[in-house]
Amino acid sequence: MTTEQKKILVVDDEPDILQLLEISLSRMGFNVYKAENIGSAKYQLSKTTFHLCLSDFKLPDGHGSELVEHINQNYPNTPVAVITAFGTINHAVETLKKGAYDFITKPISLDTLRQLVITGLQKHEQGGETEAEVRTIDINTAYFAGINDQILKYADNQLPVIIFGPRGTWKQRIAKLIHENSSLRNQSYTEIDCSDENIDLTPVDAGTLVYQNIESLSPERQSQLVKFIKALGDENRILVTSNWSEDEFMHSLGIKKTLIRVLCVGTITTRSMIDMLDDLPEISKTRLEQLAESWNKLPCKIHPSALSKLKSHAFAGNLKELDLILSKAAVNCQNQLIREEDVQLENTGFQPQLNKEMNLEKYIEEIEIREITNALAKTNNNKTKAADLLGISFRALRYKIKKLGID
């Protein structure tokens, strides 16, 4: 179908904006239909099949998210994006959850408008895309089904997403799958380890930028990253991984609120293996089948006694450690059956993580060390200001610094 035949519905209650969009889109070769409110848009949708809809968020008879939901339910092959002068993170999240493929704030440049339309039309043409073209985590449990839903939801837009969770819970794998299912899948995928103080936080390549260990950034580098993110165009998207929980990240004194605001638009939280022991048989079975496929061998089965031994393990390295244990067992077992003696739980290379239920005192000490260190960094080692920031006396701070061995 040629561009002259493609129909775009534009919804906005400002006549000047409607006219500007009509002129811009008509010059690109599209047939433009206009509506000034949700009611008018619904009427036009009932009479005409559109290839794309662009809507304002704040309309006389409701919010654009309501129109997004209506289109998504009744005209699922018509992609819809929201362009607004009243954009907030909450509005963006609400609109994307309702089914919009993008949420952009005014003013919008001609290049951004053109890319927005191109992306929408591509989604229209991919309306009949087969399931095989979608890449997800192929493990049949409720937890991974939920993770896959989030991967596909966030792949469908370019807003920042931060992935929280313990080490070894496939945060990088989730980030890669978001990229591979997104419109930027053919662009570069760049991982940036924020724990490396010498690494460049501002690469120039178009594509997906994944910031690992974001909690390690100093206040100065956090400010540098915020400025960089705010200046990014549509050719880039930001994904972030953190070994902290969402609660730790959101309430840490060492994380700038400006960084939280630009990053925490979309969030995903991963689980540790200890929280998935009921799923261990299915996870182990699937991973062994996947290993066998990559090795071009028959898959190993796992004896109940070996499975019981696995369930008793603490899994400091979570899913990554499970993969290592299963790989070794599959290599060493006989007749494709993993027995108890084949499961080697020692010397996996993963150090036990602090467990607040097992050792509350050490858990509290770790939090104190982290927050005091962050407060000192934020105040350039001014102990008086750091004590005020922490809500304790100078004497108490000095005592804790000495007790906890903070340099």
C-alpha positions in Angstrom: 0.0 0.0 0.0 1.4 3.4 -0.9 1.8 6.3 1.6 -0.8 8.3 -0.3 -3.4 5.7 0.8 -2.4 5.5 4.4 -4.9 7.2 6.8 -3.9 8.9 10.0 -6.4 10.1 12.6 -5.1 13.2 14.6 -7.0 14.1 17.8 -6.4 17.4 19.5 -8.6 20.2 20.9 -6.3 23.0 19.8 -7.2 24.1 16.2 -3.6 25.4 15.6 -2.0 22.1 16.6 -4.5 20.2 14.4 -3.7 22.4 11.4 0.0 22.1 12.0 -0.1 18.3 12.2 -2.4 18.1 9.2 0.0 20.2 7.1 3.1 18.3 8.3 1.6 14.8 7.7 0.0 15.8 4.4 3.4 16.9 3.1 4.7 13.5 4.0 2.0 12.0 1.7 -0.6 10.8 4.2 -4.4 11.3 4.2 -5.1 13.1 7.5 -8.4 13.0 9.4 -9.0 15.3 12.4 -11.0 15.1 15.6 -11.3 17.6 18.5 -12.4 15.2 21.2 -12.8 11.6 22.2 -16.4 11.4 21.0 -15.5 12.6 17.5 -12.5 10.3 17.3 -14.7 7.3 18.3 -17.2 8.2 15.6 -14.5 8.5 12.9 -13.0 5.2 14.0 -16.3 3.5 13.5 -16.6 4.8 9.9 -13.0 4.6 8.7 -10.1 2.1 9.0 -7.0 4.0 10.1 -3.4 3.0 9.8 -2.4 5.1 12.8 -3.8 7.5 15.4 -2.0 10.4 17.1 -3.8 11.8 20.1 -3.4 14.6 22.7 -3.6 13.5 26.3 -5.7 16.3 27.7 -9.0 16.4 25.8 -12.3 18.2 26.6 -14.2 15.0 27.3 -11.5 12.9 28.9 -7.9 11.8 28.8 -6.1 10.4 25.8 -5.4 7.2 27.7 -9.2 6.5 27.5 -9.1 6.7 23.7 -6.0 4.5 23.7 -7.8 1.9 25.7 -10.9 2.1 23.3 -8.7 1.7 20.2 -6.7 -1.1 21.7 -9.8 -3.1 22.6 -11.9 -2.3 19.4 -9.3 -1.6 16.7 -6.2 -3.6 17.8 -4.5 -3.2 14.4 -4.5 0.6 14.7 -1.4 1.7 16.6 -1.9 4.9 18.8 0.6 7.3 20.2 0.0 10.2 22.6 1.6 13.7 22.1 1.0 16.1 24.9 2.1 19.3 26.6 1.0 18.0 30.0 3.2 14.9 30.2 4.2 13.4 33.5 5.7 10.0 34.3 2.4 8.8 35.8 0.5 9.9 32.6 3.1 8.0 30.5 2.9 4.8 32.5 -0.9 4.9 32.5 -1.1 5.5 28.7 1.5 2.8 27.9 -0.4 0.3 30.1 -3.5 1.0 28.1 -1.8 0.1 24.9 -0.1 3.2 23.4 3.2 2.5 21.6 4.7 5.8 22.6 4.1 8.9 24.7 5.9 12.1 23.6 5.8 15.6 25.1 5.3 18.8 23.1 6.9 20.6 21.4 7.6 17.9 18.8 10.1 18.3 16.0 9.4 17.3 12.4 12.1 14.6 12.6 10.5 13.2 15.8 7.1 13.3 14.2 8.3 11.5 11.1 10.0 8.8 13.3 6.8 8.4 15.4 4.7 7.9 12.3 7.2 5.4 10.8 7.3 3.4 14.0 3.5 3.4 14.1 3.0 2.3 10.5 5.6 -0.5 11.0 3.5 -1.8 13.9 0.4 -1.6 11.7 2.1 -3.7 9.1 3.3 -6.2 11.7 -0.3 -6.7 12.9 -0.2 -10.3 11.6 3.3 -11.0 13.1 3.7 -14.6 14.1 4.5 -15.8 17.6 7.8 -17.2 16.4 9.1 -13.7 15.8 8.8 -12.8 19.4 11.7 -13.6 21.7 11.0 -14.4 25.4 12.3 -16.6 28.2 11.1 -20.1 27.3 10.4 -21.5 30.8 6.8 -22.5 31.6 6.2 -21.0 35.0 3.9 -18.2 36.2 6.9 -16.1 37.3 8.5 -16.2 33.8 5.2 -15.7 32.1 4.9 -12.4 34.1 8.5 -11.4 33.2 7.8 -12.1 29.5 4.6 -9.9 29.6 6.7 -7.1 31.0 9.5 -7.6 28.4 7.0 -7.3 25.6 5.2 -4.4 27.2 8.4 -2.4 27.6 9.8 -3.4 24.2 6.8 -1.7 22.6 8.0 1.8 23.6 11.2 3.6 24.3 10.7 4.8 27.8 13.5 4.1 30.4 13.1 0.8 32.3 15.0 -0.2 35.5 15.4 -3.8 36.4 15.9 -4.6 40.1 16.9 -7.8 41.7 19.7 -9.9 43.3 22.8 -11.0 41.4 22.4 -13.8 38.9 18.7 -13.4 38.3 19.0 -12.7 34.5 18.6 -9.0 34.6 21.0 -8.6 31.7 19.1 -11.3 29.8 15.8 -9.5 30.4 17.4 -6.2 29.1 18.6 -7.9 26.0 15.2 -9.4 25.3 13.6 -6.0 25.6 16.1 -4.7 23.0 15.6 -7.7 20.7 11.8 -7.2 20.7 11.9 -3.4 20.2 12.0 -1.2 17.2 15.7 -0.6 17.9 16.5 -4.3 17.5 18.7 -3.6 14.5 20.7 -0.9 16.2 23.6 -1.3 18.7 23.2 -2.8 22.2 25.7 -1.3 24.6 26.3 -2.4 28.2 27.9 0.2 30.5 29.2 -1.0 33.9 28.7 2.0 36.3 31.0 0.4 38.9 33.9 1.2 36.6 34.8 4.8 37.4 36.7 5.3 34.1 33.9 4.1 31.8 32.3 6.6 29.5 28.6 7.1 30.5 27.7 9.0 27.3 28.4 6.8 24.2 27.3 8.3 20.9 26.1 5.1 19.1 22.3 4.9 18.3 20.5 2.0 19.9 19.9 0.6 23.4 22.1 1.7 26.3 22.1 -0.6 29.3 23.6 0.8 32.5 24.6 -2.0 35.0 25.2 -1.5 38.7 23.6 2.0 38.6 23.8 2.3 42.4 27.6 2.5 42.2 27.6 5.9 40.5 29.0 8.9 42.5 26.8 12.0 42.8 28.8 13.8 40.2 28.4 11.0 37.7 24.8 10.7 38.5 24.3 14.4 37.5 26.3 13.7 34.3 24.0 10.8 33.4 20.8 12.7 34.1 21.9 15.5 31.7 22.8 13.0 29.1 19.5 11.1 29.3 17.5 14.3 29.1 19.3 15.2 25.8 18.8 11.8 24.1 16.7 11.6 21.0 14.4 8.8 19.6 17.4 6.9 18.2 18.3 5.8 21.8 16.6 4.1 24.7 17.8 3.6 28.3 17.7 0.3 30.3 19.1 0.0 33.8 20.0 -2.9 36.1 20.5 -2.7 39.8 21.4 -5.3 42.4 19.3 -3.4 44.9 15.6 -3.7 45.5 13.3 -1.0 44.3 12.7 0.1 47.8 16.4 0.4 48.6 17.0 2.4 45.4 14.1 4.7 45.8 14.9 5.6 49.4 18.7 5.7 49.3 20.2 9.0 50.3 23.0 8.4 47.8 20.7 8.3 44.8 19.7 11.7 43.4 16.0 12.3 43.1 16.6 13.7 39.6 18.1 10.3 38.5 15.2 8.4 40.1 12.7 10.6 38.1 14.3 10.1 34.7 14.9 6.3 35.2 11.9 4.9 37.2 9.3 5.1 34.5 9.1 1.4 33.9 10.3 -1.1 36.5 10.8 -4.9 36.6 11.7 -6.9 39.7 13.4 -10.3 39.5 13.2 -13.1 42.1 15.9 -15.0 43.8 16.0 -18.8 43.4 15.1 -19.2 47.1 11.7 -17.6 46.2 11.2 -20.1 43.3 12.0 -23.4 44.9 8.5 -24.7 43.9 9.4 -24.0 40.3 12.8 -25.7 40.5 11.7 -28.9 38.8 10.3 -27.1 35.8 13.2 -24.7 35.6 15.8 -27.5 35.8 14.0 -29.6 33.3 13.8 -26.8 30.8 17.4 -25.7 31.3 18.6 -29.2 30.8 16.6 -29.5 27.5 18.0 -26.2 26.3 21.6 -27.3 27.2 21.1 -30.6 25.3 19.8 -28.7 22.3 22.9 -26.4 22.2 25.2 -29.4 22.6 23.2 -31.5 20.1 22.7 -34.3 22.6 19.8 -36.0 24.3 18.5 -34.1 27.3 19.4 -35.4 30.8 16.7 -36.2 33.3 17.2 -35.4 37.0 16.6 -38.0 39.8 14.3 -37.0 42.7 17.2 -37.3 45.1 19.3 -34.9 43.0 16.4 -32.5 42.9 16.0 -32.7 46.7 19.7 -31.9 47.0 19.3 -28.9 44.8 16.3 -27.6 46.8 18.5 -27.6 50.0 21.0 -25.3 48.4 21.1 -21.5 49.2 21.8 -20.5 45.6 24.0 -17.4 46.3 24.3 -17.0 42.5 20.6 -17.7 41.8 19.8 -18.7 38.2 23.4 -18.3 37.0 24.6 -20.7 39.7 21.8 -23.1 38.9 22.9 -23.1 35.2 26.5 -23.8 36.3 25.5 -26.7 38.6 23.3 -28.3 35.9 25.9 -27.9 33.2 28.5 -29.7 35.3 26.0 -32.4 36.3 25.0 -33.0 32.7 28.6 -33.5 31.7 29.5 -35.8 34.5 26.4 -38.0 34.8 25.9 -41.4 33.2 23.2 -42.5 30.8 21.6 -39.0 30.7 20.4 -39.3 34.4 21.6 -36.8 36.9 21.9 -38.5 40.3 22.5 -37.0 43.7 26.3 -37.5 43.6 26.4 -35.7 40.2 25.2 -32.5 41.8 28.2 -30.5 43.0 27.2 -27.6 45.2 30.7 -26.6 46.4 33.1 -24.3 44.8 30.6 -22.8 42.3 32.4 -19.4 42.5 29.4 -17.6 44.0 29.8 -16.1 47.5 26.9 -16.4 49.9 24.9 -13.2 50.0 23.8 -11.5 53.2 20.5 -12.8 54.3 18.6 -10.5 56.7 16.5 -13.4 58.1 19.7 -15.4 58.9 21.8 -12.5 60.2 19.9 -9.4 61.1 22.8 -7.7 62.8 25.1 -7.9 59.7 22.2 -6.9 57.5 21.6 -3.7 59.5 25.4 -3.0 59.4 25.4 -3.3 55.7 22.6 -0.8 55.3 24.4 1.6 57.7 27.6 1.4 55.9 26.0 2.0 52.5 23.9 5.0 53.7 26.7 6.6 55.7 29.1 6.2 52.7 26.5 7.7 50.4 25.8 10.6 52.7 29.5 11.4 53.0 29.9 11.2 49.2 26.9 13.5 48.8 28.4 16.1 51.2 32.0 15.8 50.0 33.0 14.1 53.3 31.6 16.9 55.4 30.6 14.9 58.5 28.4 17.6 60.0 26.3 17.9 56.9 26.3 14.1 56.5 25.0 13.7 60.0 22.2 16.2 59.3 21.3 14.4 56.1 21.1 11.1 58.0 19.1 12.6 60.9 21.7 11.7 63.6 24.1 13.7 65.7 27.6 14.4 64.7 28.9 12.4 67.7 26.7 9.4 66.7 28.0 9.6 63.1 31.6 9.7 64.3 31.0 6.7 66.5 29.4 4.6 63.7 32.2 5.5 61.3 34.7 4.2 63.8 32.7 1.1 64.8 31.9 0.1 61.2 35.4 0.8 59.9 34.3 3.2 57.3 37.3 4.9 55.5 
